Amino acid sequence: MTQSRAIALPWTGPRVAVLEISGAIGQQVRGLDMVRTIRGLAKDPRVKAVVVQIDSPGGSAPVSDAIFRQLRKLSKKKPTVASIMGSGLSGGYLVACGTGHIVAMPTSLVGSIGVIFIRPVVQELLEKIGVRVDMTHEGKLKGMFQPWNEPTPEEQAKVKELTDEYYDWFVNSVAEARGLDAARVREYATGEVYTGAKAKEMGLIDELGDFETAVKKARALADLPQKPRLQFVRPRRGLLERLMSRGVSARSIAAEIEGRILPRIEFR
């Protein structure tokens, strides 16, 4: 009797997943959706390796941190390779450090390691149009981030402490991920932008090349066939969200205005 062979269907075979992270982190790149997608890649048995295509100027520090941590977890399970196209800056570079191997074009922009605290102040504007904001609070620094008051010296000092803490964490995270001395990374962490070629010399990336170079590296790390199937993935949005995104609602406009007024810390 002849033995029957299992039929290998094309959609069940091993593949390299390609995850795109493009745009400002926290705005175009949404944290919860991206973290959920990365978790899905970790659980999918068909995905043997992941290439993360990055073209981002950075953005929200907490969201960058969340994506970085999730990629670090994924990297412990499956080979992950970052492919920096146009730019991998600040939070975008931090995300790249979450992978096990970083590839960048020689002309890509890399680095910009630093922290920005953004706090719009509209006190003069309110005074000109005759608007006064009355606020009652408990805790002497509870109102320190409100945009309708000029920051006091004490508030400025507290903000400096906060940004210093974020900066130290950023530097140490890059140092650990890249296997570099923290003091050396601190020398690089001036907010300066480097070309991919310069970043290679500094140890901020591993290899110069394009997207195909990154796919080839991922394939080799996962010991996959010569031409593995590529699976392009992106965060899924619910039906209601997709329908709402086709138009501009008053709620979305209000959320955008609020997001720009509220203080925030960014890796940008």
DODREN-251615 format. One line per field, with one value per residue: residue in three letters; y, x, z of N, C-alpha, C in turn. Coordinates in nm, 2 decimals. Layout:
BEGIN
r: [Ala ...];
n.y: [Y ...];
n.x: [X ...];
n.z: [Z ...];
ca.y: [Y ...];
ca.x: [X ...];
ca.z: [Z ...];
c.y: [Y ...];
c.x: [X ...];
c.z: [Z ...];
% end
This chain:
BEGIN
r: [Met Thr Gln Ser Arg Ala Ile Ala Leu Pro Trp Thr Gly Pro Arg Val Ala Val Leu Glu Ile Ser Gly Ala Ile Gly Gln Gln Val Arg Gly Leu Asp Met Val Arg Thr Ile Arg Gly Leu Ala Lys Asp Pro Arg Val Lys Ala Val Val Val Gln Ile Asp Ser Pro Gly Gly Ser Ala Pro Val Ser Asp Ala Ile Phe Arg Gln Leu Arg Lys Leu Ser Lys Lys Lys Pro Thr Val Ala Ser Ile Met Gly Ser Gly Leu Ser Gly Gly Tyr Leu Val Ala Cys Gly Thr Gly His Ile Val Ala Met Pro Thr Ser Leu Val Gly Ser Ile Gly Val Ile Phe Ile Arg Pro Val Val Gln Glu Leu Leu Glu Lys Ile Gly Val Arg Val Asp Met Thr His Glu Gly Lys Leu Lys Gly Met Phe Gln Pro Trp Asn Glu Pro Thr Pro Glu Glu Gln Ala Lys Val Lys Glu Leu Thr Asp Glu Tyr Tyr Asp Trp Phe Val Asn Ser Val Ala Glu Ala Arg Gly Leu Asp Ala Ala Arg Val Arg Glu Tyr Ala Thr Gly Glu Val Tyr Thr Gly Ala Lys Ala Lys Glu Met Gly Leu Ile Asp Glu Leu Gly Asp Phe Glu Thr Ala Val Lys Lys Ala Arg Ala Leu Ala Asp Leu Pro Gln Lys Pro Arg Leu Gln Phe Val Arg Pro Arg Arg Gly Leu Leu Glu Arg Leu Met Ser Arg Gly Val Ser Ala Arg Ser Ile Ala Ala Glu Ile Glu Gly Arg Ile Leu Pro Arg Ile Glu Phe Arg];
n.y: [-0.12 0.22 0.50 0.78 1.12 1.42 1.71 2.01 2.31 2.64 2.85 2.76 2.73 2.81 3.15 3.49 3.75 4.09 4.39 4.71 5.02 5.33 5.67 5.92 5.82 5.72 5.88 5.85 5.59 5.37 5.28 5.07 4.92 4.84 4.70 4.48 4.36 4.28 4.09 3.90 3.81 3.68 3.46 3.33 3.03 3.00 3.21 3.26 3.44 3.79 4.10 4.43 4.71 5.04 5.38 5.65 5.95 5.93 6.00 5.98 5.91 5.70 5.53 5.46 5.32 5.11 4.97 4.90 4.73 4.52 4.42 4.34 4.12 3.96 3.92 3.74 3.50 3.47 3.52 3.86 4.15 4.48 4.71 5.01 5.26 5.55 5.71 5.64 5.76 5.89 5.79 5.62 5.51 5.38 5.18 5.03 4.93 4.73 4.51 4.22 4.27 4.53 4.69 4.94 5.18 5.34 5.61 5.66 5.82 5.82 5.78 6.06 6.06 6.14 6.35 6.53 6.76 6.88 7.16 7.35 7.70 7.92 8.15 8.43 8.46 8.41 8.62 8.83 8.79 8.82 8.61 8.42 8.16 7.98 7.77 7.51 7.32 7.04 6.98 7.10 7.10 7.01 7.15 7.19 7.14 7.27 7.46 7.72 7.88 8.03 7.85 7.79 7.85 7.63 7.44 7.41 7.30 7.05 6.94 6.92 6.72 6.51 6.48 6.42 6.17 6.02 6.05 5.92 5.66 5.60 5.62 5.41 5.19 5.18 5.13 4.87 4.72 4.74 4.65 4.83 5.05 5.24 5.50 5.56 5.56 5.78 5.99 5.99 6.06 6.33 6.42 6.44 6.38 6.10 5.97 5.65 5.52 5.64 5.57 5.30 5.28 5.37 5.18 5.18 5.06 4.74 4.66 4.77 4.83 4.74 4.68 4.42 4.32 4.30 4.11 3.89 3.85 3.79 3.56 3.39 3.38 3.25 3.01 2.95 2.85 2.94 3.14 3.25 3.29 3.61 3.78 4.05 4.25 4.44 4.65 4.57 4.73 4.79 4.75 4.97 5.17 5.19 5.28 5.53 5.66 5.75 5.99 6.32 6.38 6.57 6.49 6.37 6.60 6.75 6.58 6.59 6.85 6.86 6.68 6.83 7.04 6.94 6.86 6.67 6.41 6.33 6.11 6.24];
n.x: [0.08 0.05 0.18 0.01 0.07 0.10 -0.06 0.09 -0.03 -0.02 -0.09 -0.03 0.23 0.57 0.66 0.80 0.71 0.62 0.62 0.50 0.61 0.53 0.55 0.45 0.50 0.24 0.06 0.02 0.12 -0.02 -0.02 -0.16 -0.28 -0.05 0.10 -0.07 -0.07 0.19 0.21 0.04 0.19 0.39 0.26 0.17 0.22 0.31 0.46 0.79 1.00 1.05 1.04 1.08 0.97 1.08 1.01 1.02 0.99 0.99 0.82 0.56 0.68 0.60 0.45 0.64 0.81 0.65 0.61 0.88 0.94 0.76 0.86 1.11 1.04 0.93 1.16 1.30 1.17 1.15 1.35 1.41 1.43 1.52 1.44 1.55 1.42 1.36 1.39 1.49 1.44 1.50 1.23 1.16 1.41 1.45 1.25 1.36 1.57 1.45 1.45 1.65 1.84 1.97 1.92 2.01 1.97 2.25 2.20 2.00 1.84 1.94 1.92 1.92 1.89 1.73 1.53 1.22 1.02 0.70 0.50 0.25 0.19 -0.06 -0.12 -0.08 -0.23 -0.49 -0.53 -0.53 -0.77 -0.95 -1.01 -1.03 -0.90 -1.01 -0.89 -0.91 -0.72 -0.57 -0.25 0.05 0.18 0.00 -0.13 0.07 0.11 -0.08 -0.19 -0.27 -0.12 0.19 0.49 0.63 0.95 1.00 0.83 0.96 1.20 1.11 1.01 1.26 1.38 1.21 1.25 1.52 1.52 1.38 1.56 1.79 1.69 1.64 1.90 2.03 1.87 1.92 2.20 2.21 2.06 2.21 2.45 2.65 2.87 2.73 2.82 2.94 2.72 2.59 2.74 2.68 2.41 2.30 2.08 2.15 2.14 2.23 2.38 2.30 2.53 2.72 2.61 2.65 2.93 2.94 2.82 2.55 2.38 2.36 2.41 2.45 2.21 1.92 1.56 1.55 1.79 1.74 1.53 1.67 1.85 1.68 1.57 1.79 1.86 1.64 1.66 1.53 1.38 1.51 1.34 1.13 0.78 0.64 0.47 0.27 0.18 -0.05 -0.18 -0.51 -0.82 -1.14 -1.47 -1.64 -1.46 -1.32 -1.52 -1.57 -1.33 -1.34 -1.45 -1.45 -1.50 -1.67 -1.58 -1.33 -1.19 -1.19 -1.04 -0.80 -0.72 -0.71 -0.51 -0.29 -0.28 -0.24 0.03 0.32 0.56 0.82 1.00 1.15];
n.z: [0.00 -0.07 0.10 0.22 0.16 0.35 0.25 0.18 0.23 0.08 0.25 0.50 0.54 0.65 0.72 0.67 0.86 0.80 0.95 0.96 1.08 1.06 1.06 1.31 1.64 1.85 1.74 1.43 1.46 1.66 2.00 2.16 1.96 1.81 1.99 2.05 1.79 1.77 1.98 1.86 1.65 1.79 1.88 1.66 1.49 1.23 1.16 1.14 1.16 1.19 1.02 1.09 0.95 0.96 0.96 1.10 1.30 1.57 1.88 2.12 2.44 2.63 2.46 2.27 2.44 2.52 2.27 2.22 2.44 2.39 2.14 2.23 2.38 2.18 2.03 2.18 2.13 1.86 1.56 1.50 1.29 1.23 0.98 0.87 0.69 0.57 0.81 1.15 1.42 1.75 1.94 1.73 1.68 1.92 1.91 1.70 1.84 1.99 1.84 1.73 1.54 1.35 1.04 0.81 0.56 0.40 0.36 0.54 0.82 1.15 1.51 1.71 1.99 2.28 2.49 2.49 2.65 2.62 2.66 2.61 2.66 2.73 2.85 2.80 2.57 2.66 2.84 2.66 2.52 2.72 2.90 3.19 3.39 3.66 3.91 4.14 4.37 4.54 4.68 4.62 4.37 4.20 3.99 3.80 3.53 3.38 3.10 3.12 3.29 3.36 3.40 3.72 3.89 4.07 3.95 3.70 3.78 3.87 3.63 3.50 3.66 3.59 3.31 3.31 3.43 3.23 3.02 3.12 3.14 2.86 2.75 2.89 2.81 2.53 2.55 2.67 2.49 2.26 2.33 2.42 2.60 2.86 2.91 2.67 2.50 2.60 2.52 2.25 2.27 2.22 2.10 1.84 1.49 1.28 0.98 0.83 0.75 0.92 1.17 1.16 1.20 1.46 1.60 1.64 1.47 1.30 1.04 0.70 0.45 0.24 0.24 0.13 0.22 0.49 0.50 0.40 0.60 0.82 0.72 0.72 0.99 1.09 0.96 0.71 0.40 0.06 -0.06 0.13 0.22 0.23 0.48 0.50 0.76 0.96 1.22 1.33 1.28 1.43 1.29 1.33 1.39 1.15 0.98 1.10 1.06 0.80 0.79 0.93 1.26 1.52 1.77 1.71 1.63 1.86 2.03 1.90 1.94 2.22 2.26 2.17 2.34 2.60 2.82 2.74 2.72 2.50 2.29 2.06];
ca.y: [0.00 0.34 0.59 0.91 1.23 1.53 1.81 2.14 2.42 2.75 2.94 2.70 2.72 2.91 3.28 3.60 3.86 4.22 4.48 4.85 5.12 5.45 5.80 5.96 5.72 5.77 5.94 5.75 5.45 5.37 5.19 4.95 4.83 4.78 4.59 4.37 4.30 4.21 3.97 3.80 3.75 3.59 3.34 3.26 2.93 3.00 3.32 3.21 3.55 3.92 4.22 4.55 4.83 5.16 5.51 5.73 6.05 5.92 6.05 5.96 5.83 5.58 5.44 5.40 5.22 4.99 4.89 4.85 4.62 4.41 4.37 4.26 3.99 3.88 3.88 3.62 3.38 3.45 3.62 3.99 4.24 4.61 4.77 5.15 5.31 5.69 5.75 5.57 5.87 5.90 5.68 5.53 5.43 5.29 5.07 4.94 4.86 4.62 4.39 4.16 4.31 4.65 4.72 5.07 5.24 5.43 5.75 5.68 5.91 5.73 5.84 6.16 6.00 6.25 6.37 6.66 6.79 6.98 7.21 7.48 7.80 8.01 8.25 8.56 8.46 8.42 8.76 8.92 8.78 8.84 8.48 8.38 8.02 7.96 7.63 7.48 7.19 7.01 6.94 7.23 7.09 6.94 7.22 7.24 7.11 7.34 7.55 7.86 7.94 8.02 7.76 7.86 7.79 7.50 7.35 7.39 7.21 6.92 6.90 6.88 6.59 6.41 6.46 6.35 6.03 5.96 6.05 5.81 5.53 5.59 5.59 5.27 5.09 5.16 5.07 4.73 4.65 4.74 4.60 4.93 5.11 5.35 5.63 5.59 5.60 5.92 6.08 6.00 6.10 6.47 6.46 6.46 6.28 6.05 5.89 5.51 5.49 5.68 5.49 5.17 5.30 5.40 5.06 5.20 4.96 4.63 4.63 4.86 4.75 4.78 4.59 4.29 4.28 4.27 3.99 3.79 3.83 3.72 3.42 3.32 3.36 3.15 2.89 2.93 2.83 3.05 3.24 3.23 3.37 3.73 3.81 4.19 4.26 4.57 4.65 4.56 4.82 4.75 4.80 5.11 5.27 5.21 5.37 5.66 5.72 5.80 6.13 6.39 6.41 6.68 6.42 6.36 6.73 6.78 6.49 6.64 6.98 6.83 6.62 6.93 7.13 6.87 6.84 6.54 6.38 6.26 6.07 6.29];
ca.x: [0.00 0.12 0.16 -0.04 0.15 0.03 -0.06 0.13 -0.10 0.06 -0.12 0.00 0.38 0.64 0.68 0.85 0.61 0.67 0.54 0.54 0.60 0.56 0.49 0.48 0.46 0.14 -0.04 0.00 0.15 -0.10 0.04 -0.23 -0.29 0.08 0.14 -0.16 -0.03 0.32 0.17 -0.02 0.30 0.46 0.17 0.14 0.32 0.35 0.56 0.92 1.08 0.98 1.11 1.01 1.01 1.07 1.03 0.95 1.07 0.97 0.69 0.53 0.78 0.54 0.41 0.77 0.86 0.56 0.64 1.01 0.93 0.70 0.95 1.21 0.98 0.92 1.29 1.34 1.10 1.17 1.44 1.35 1.52 1.47 1.49 1.52 1.42 1.39 1.44 1.46 1.49 1.45 1.14 1.17 1.53 1.43 1.17 1.45 1.66 1.38 1.48 1.78 1.94 1.92 1.97 1.97 2.03 2.36 2.15 1.89 1.87 1.94 1.97 1.84 1.86 1.70 1.39 1.15 0.90 0.62 0.39 0.20 0.15 -0.15 -0.17 -0.09 -0.35 -0.62 -0.54 -0.57 -0.91 -1.03 -1.05 -0.95 -0.93 -1.01 -0.87 -0.88 -0.66 -0.49 -0.12 0.10 0.22 -0.11 -0.16 0.19 0.11 -0.19 -0.14 -0.31 -0.03 0.33 0.56 0.71 1.09 0.98 0.78 1.06 1.29 1.05 1.01 1.39 1.40 1.14 1.31 1.65 1.49 1.35 1.68 1.88 1.63 1.66 2.04 2.06 1.80 2.00 2.33 2.18 2.01 2.32 2.58 2.75 2.89 2.63 2.89 2.96 2.59 2.55 2.82 2.60 2.28 2.29 1.97 2.20 2.10 2.34 2.34 2.31 2.67 2.79 2.56 2.72 3.06 2.93 2.76 2.41 2.31 2.45 2.44 2.40 2.14 1.78 1.46 1.58 1.90 1.68 1.46 1.77 1.91 1.57 1.56 1.91 1.85 1.53 1.70 1.42 1.41 1.56 1.25 1.02 0.67 0.64 0.33 0.27 0.08 -0.07 -0.28 -0.65 -0.92 -1.28 -1.56 -1.69 -1.35 -1.29 -1.62 -1.56 -1.21 -1.37 -1.50 -1.39 -1.61 -1.64 -1.50 -1.19 -1.13 -1.17 -0.94 -0.67 -0.69 -0.68 -0.38 -0.19 -0.27 -0.19 0.17 0.36 0.70 0.83 1.13 1.14];
ca.z: [0.00 -0.08 0.21 0.18 0.20 0.39 0.16 0.24 0.17 0.09 0.36 0.63 0.54 0.73 0.65 0.74 0.88 0.78 1.03 0.92 1.18 0.98 1.11 1.45 1.74 1.94 1.65 1.32 1.51 1.79 2.09 2.19 1.84 1.77 2.09 2.02 1.67 1.80 2.05 1.77 1.57 1.88 1.90 1.53 1.46 1.09 1.15 1.19 1.18 1.17 0.98 1.12 0.86 1.04 0.91 1.21 1.37 1.71 1.93 2.26 2.51 2.68 2.35 2.22 2.54 2.51 2.15 2.24 2.53 2.32 2.04 2.30 2.42 2.06 1.99 2.26 2.08 1.71 1.50 1.45 1.22 1.19 0.85 0.88 0.56 0.57 0.94 1.27 1.51 1.88 1.97 1.62 1.70 2.04 1.86 1.63 1.94 2.04 1.76 1.75 1.44 1.28 0.91 0.77 0.44 0.43 0.37 0.64 0.94 1.27 1.63 1.78 2.12 2.37 2.54 2.48 2.73 2.55 2.75 2.56 2.76 2.66 2.95 2.74 2.48 2.74 2.89 2.55 2.48 2.84 2.96 3.31 3.43 3.80 3.94 4.28 4.37 4.66 4.64 4.57 4.23 4.12 3.87 3.74 3.39 3.32 3.00 3.13 3.38 3.34 3.50 3.83 3.90 4.13 3.85 3.60 3.84 3.87 3.50 3.47 3.72 3.51 3.18 3.34 3.45 3.10 2.94 3.17 3.10 2.72 2.73 2.94 2.73 2.41 2.58 2.69 2.36 2.16 2.39 2.43 2.74 2.88 2.90 2.53 2.44 2.65 2.43 2.13 2.30 2.22 2.01 1.71 1.39 1.21 0.87 0.85 0.74 1.05 1.28 1.16 1.26 1.60 1.67 1.67 1.39 1.27 0.90 0.60 0.34 0.22 0.29 0.09 0.31 0.62 0.48 0.38 0.74 0.90 0.67 0.76 1.14 1.11 0.88 0.63 0.26 -0.01 -0.08 0.22 0.19 0.31 0.52 0.55 0.87 1.02 1.33 1.28 1.34 1.43 1.18 1.37 1.38 1.01 0.93 1.16 1.01 0.67 0.80 1.05 1.36 1.62 1.87 1.67 1.63 2.00 2.08 1.85 2.01 2.36 2.26 2.14 2.45 2.72 2.83 2.70 2.71 2.37 2.23 1.92];
c.y: [0.12 0.43 0.72 1.02 1.35 1.65 1.95 2.25 2.55 2.85 2.89 2.69 2.83 3.04 3.38 3.71 3.99 4.32 4.62 4.94 5.25 5.56 5.82 5.86 5.78 5.84 5.85 5.60 5.45 5.25 5.06 4.86 4.76 4.67 4.47 4.29 4.22 4.08 3.86 3.74 3.65 3.46 3.26 3.16 2.94 3.11 3.27 3.32 3.68 4.03 4.34 4.67 4.96 5.28 5.61 5.83 6.04 5.97 6.02 5.86 5.70 5.48 5.38 5.30 5.09 4.90 4.83 4.73 4.50 4.34 4.29 4.13 3.90 3.83 3.76 3.49 3.36 3.56 3.75 4.08 4.37 4.66 4.92 5.21 5.46 5.74 5.66 5.66 5.86 5.78 5.58 5.44 5.33 5.17 4.97 4.86 4.74 4.49 4.33 4.20 4.43 4.67 4.85 5.10 5.33 5.58 5.77 5.77 5.83 5.81 5.93 6.11 6.12 6.26 6.51 6.66 6.90 7.03 7.35 7.57 7.91 8.13 8.39 8.57 8.48 8.56 8.85 8.91 8.79 8.72 8.45 8.24 8.02 7.81 7.61 7.34 7.17 6.94 7.05 7.22 7.02 7.01 7.26 7.22 7.19 7.45 7.69 7.94 7.93 7.93 7.84 7.79 7.65 7.40 7.31 7.29 7.07 6.86 6.85 6.75 6.48 6.38 6.39 6.20 5.95 5.94 5.93 5.67 5.50 5.55 5.45 5.16 5.07 5.09 4.91 4.66 4.64 4.69 4.70 4.98 5.23 5.49 5.67 5.63 5.74 6.02 6.10 6.06 6.25 6.52 6.47 6.34 6.23 5.98 5.74 5.47 5.52 5.60 5.35 5.18 5.31 5.28 5.08 5.11 4.85 4.61 4.74 4.78 4.80 4.67 4.45 4.23 4.23 4.13 3.87 3.75 3.75 3.58 3.34 3.29 3.25 3.02 2.85 2.90 2.96 3.17 3.22 3.33 3.49 3.76 3.96 4.20 4.41 4.56 4.65 4.67 4.77 4.81 4.95 5.21 5.29 5.30 5.51 5.74 5.78 5.95 6.19 6.43 6.52 6.62 6.41 6.49 6.77 6.71 6.54 6.77 6.95 6.77 6.72 7.02 7.07 6.86 6.70 6.53 6.29 6.22 6.11 6.38];
c.x: [0.09 0.08 0.11 0.05 0.06 0.05 -0.02 0.06 -0.02 0.04 -0.08 0.16 0.44 0.66 0.75 0.75 0.69 0.57 0.59 0.51 0.64 0.48 0.52 0.42 0.36 0.03 -0.07 0.02 0.09 -0.05 -0.03 -0.25 -0.16 0.12 0.06 -0.11 0.10 0.30 0.12 0.09 0.38 0.39 0.15 0.25 0.38 0.46 0.69 1.02 1.00 1.08 1.02 1.06 0.98 1.10 0.95 1.04 1.06 0.83 0.68 0.63 0.72 0.50 0.54 0.82 0.78 0.59 0.78 1.01 0.87 0.78 1.07 1.16 0.97 1.05 1.35 1.28 1.14 1.27 1.36 1.46 1.45 1.52 1.45 1.53 1.46 1.45 1.40 1.52 1.42 1.36 1.14 1.30 1.52 1.35 1.27 1.54 1.59 1.40 1.62 1.88 1.89 2.00 1.92 2.04 2.14 2.31 2.03 1.94 1.84 1.98 1.87 1.79 1.84 1.56 1.34 1.03 0.82 0.51 0.35 0.16 0.06 -0.20 -0.18 -0.21 -0.48 -0.64 -0.58 -0.72 -1.01 -1.09 -0.96 -1.00 -0.91 -1.00 -0.84 -0.82 -0.59 -0.36 -0.06 0.15 0.12 -0.14 -0.05 0.19 0.00 -0.14 -0.17 -0.22 0.11 0.40 0.64 0.85 1.08 0.93 0.88 1.16 1.24 1.04 1.15 1.43 1.33 1.21 1.45 1.62 1.46 1.47 1.77 1.82 1.66 1.80 2.07 1.99 1.88 2.13 2.31 2.15 2.13 2.45 2.69 2.76 2.79 2.70 2.91 2.83 2.55 2.63 2.74 2.46 2.26 2.16 2.02 2.15 2.22 2.29 2.36 2.45 2.75 2.74 2.62 2.86 3.05 2.87 2.62 2.32 2.41 2.49 2.38 2.33 2.00 1.69 1.50 1.69 1.84 1.60 1.56 1.83 1.80 1.56 1.67 1.90 1.74 1.56 1.58 1.46 1.46 1.47 1.12 0.90 0.67 0.49 0.33 0.15 0.06 -0.18 -0.42 -0.73 -1.06 -1.36 -1.60 -1.58 -1.31 -1.40 -1.61 -1.44 -1.23 -1.42 -1.43 -1.51 -1.57 -1.55 -1.36 -1.12 -1.10 -1.05 -0.80 -0.63 -0.64 -0.54 -0.26 -0.17 -0.21 -0.04 0.21 0.51 0.72 0.98 1.12 1.26];
c.z: [0.00 0.04 0.16 0.24 0.24 0.29 0.23 0.17 0.18 0.20 0.50 0.64 0.62 0.65 0.74 0.75 0.86 0.85 1.00 1.04 1.11 1.04 1.26 1.54 1.84 1.86 1.53 1.37 1.65 1.87 2.11 2.07 1.80 1.87 2.07 1.90 1.69 1.88 1.96 1.69 1.66 1.89 1.77 1.49 1.32 1.08 1.22 1.22 1.14 1.12 1.01 1.04 0.94 0.96 1.00 1.27 1.52 1.75 2.08 2.32 2.56 2.57 2.29 2.31 2.53 2.39 2.16 2.33 2.46 2.22 2.11 2.34 2.29 2.01 2.06 2.21 1.93 1.66 1.46 1.40 1.19 1.06 0.85 0.74 0.56 0.70 1.05 1.38 1.64 1.92 1.86 1.63 1.81 2.00 1.79 1.73 2.00 1.96 1.78 1.65 1.37 1.15 0.87 0.64 0.48 0.44 0.46 0.75 1.06 1.39 1.69 1.92 2.22 2.41 2.53 2.57 2.66 2.64 2.69 2.67 2.68 2.75 2.88 2.64 2.55 2.79 2.78 2.51 2.60 2.90 3.08 3.35 3.59 3.83 4.09 4.29 4.51 4.62 4.57 4.42 4.14 3.99 3.78 3.58 3.31 3.22 3.02 3.24 3.34 3.44 3.60 3.83 3.97 4.03 3.74 3.66 3.84 3.73 3.46 3.53 3.64 3.38 3.20 3.36 3.32 3.02 2.99 3.13 2.95 2.69 2.77 2.86 2.60 2.44 2.60 2.57 2.26 2.21 2.40 2.57 2.75 2.86 2.75 2.46 2.48 2.57 2.30 2.15 2.32 2.15 1.87 1.62 1.31 1.09 0.91 0.85 0.87 1.16 1.28 1.22 1.41 1.67 1.70 1.58 1.36 1.13 0.81 0.49 0.33 0.28 0.25 0.18 0.44 0.61 0.47 0.52 0.82 0.85 0.72 0.91 1.17 1.04 0.79 0.48 0.19 -0.03 0.01 0.18 0.28 0.35 0.58 0.64 0.91 1.13 1.27 1.35 1.33 1.32 1.21 1.35 1.24 0.94 0.97 1.10 0.87 0.67 0.92 1.14 1.45 1.73 1.84 1.67 1.77 2.06 2.03 1.92 2.15 2.36 2.24 2.26 2.57 2.71 2.80 2.70 2.58 2.35 2.08 1.89];
% end
